[in-house]
Amino acid sequence: MDEKILAIITTTPELVGGASPIFVTKNVDELIARAFLLEKILDAMVHKLNDSTYIIVKH
């Protein structure tokens, strides 16, 4: 499998961890905007894990 998590974007950093870069946002609007901007920049896909966390995955 070549899938890889490139980034984690969250409003609750205490609930996430790992080796991928973690971007912490102040609110849900910033969370969504940052997730979809990174999706375009990294040429990857955004996936919502829950209301406070998105991941960017390269497939």
WORAQUI-V190669 format. One line per field, one symbol per residue. psi: psi as a letter, one per 20 degrees, with the letter a starting at -180 (. if undefined). Layout:
BEGIN
psi=???
END
This chain:
BEGIN
psi=pjqpohqppqimhiiraaiqpppprhrhghggggghghgggilaqqppgaijpqqppp.
END
